[in-house]
Amino acid sequence: MERNESGKYVIGVDLGGTTVSCAVVDKEGHMLSREELPSLAEKGIEVTTDQISFCISKAIDSANCTREDIIACGMGAPGLHEPKEGVVLWSPNFNGWDGANVYQPLNKKTGYKFYMGNDANVATYGEYFFGVGKNSKVMVMFTLGTGIGSGLIVNGKPYNGVFGASPELGHTIIMADGPRCGCGRRGCVESLCSRDAICNRCASKIGSGRKSLIYEMCEGNLQNITPKMISTAAENNDLVSIETLEEIGHLLGITCANAINTFNPDLLVLGGGVSRSDILFEFIKKTTFEVANDTLKQYCEIKRSELGNDAGILGGAALAWNDNYA
Ligand SMILES: [Zn+2]
């Protein structure tokens, strides 16, 4: 499949387990339109690629441009892929995708050339190309949320490993006898610092009888605690919440320091919903700079994501603009 070099824009696609989002994107990373549809991941590859194709058509219509204006499409998707051929090696939650070629149905349904990568790697590339990472040489990004995603850019290119994997820094083991992680191992940073792990840590402090503003905020139901509540309570000097964020910040700081020692980046970016807490961000920075290698840390800045929820879609667009895979 050839690129349509006479076009003016590209399409960025962010494919998630529940939603597919598409945007028409110009060379500067401005979105001319943004559309969403359910990804219907449980219904198989034909249905989901139909949804992607419909969503792209909607995005072209609402941007008031024509099919001929589009050069190519770039997409971030969960799992592991062989991005040049478009073969999915492993895709959790997408029924029947393992081993399938995704470019063939997408080329046929849309008429466009596709670029693809792991969602975390693609979001990192978006942040590098259109966001806070411009001018960085080696950039590491962590996405803090339900899980802990990560990506790495080396000299302007996404680092893909041997078969298209993003570096799985969320599964770096920081406590060998720690809690069981979703990946089956013990003590991964994700098992200690995922959204649920943060809320559970706070809940167990309150469950042991300590007083906290959180108790009223969650109306006495500790299952309903959210990272936002912990962050808000911490800003109001709630000791249990501050302590929770300090402990999580310490664990994440160790992880960030490991990344600095391993990759010698000039920029480390923190994104995802959980990263929005200013207090947590300061605790993470504190431990990172305490424990990272004295020389390497001098060359590394820690910043928060600029693109937020748009990093994935703009990362897909950046792949398409640059004739690149992630
Ligand atoms: Zn793990």
Residues whose N, C-alpha, C, O or C-beta is under 5 A from the ligand:
A	BS01	ZN	G170 H171 C181 G182 C183 C188
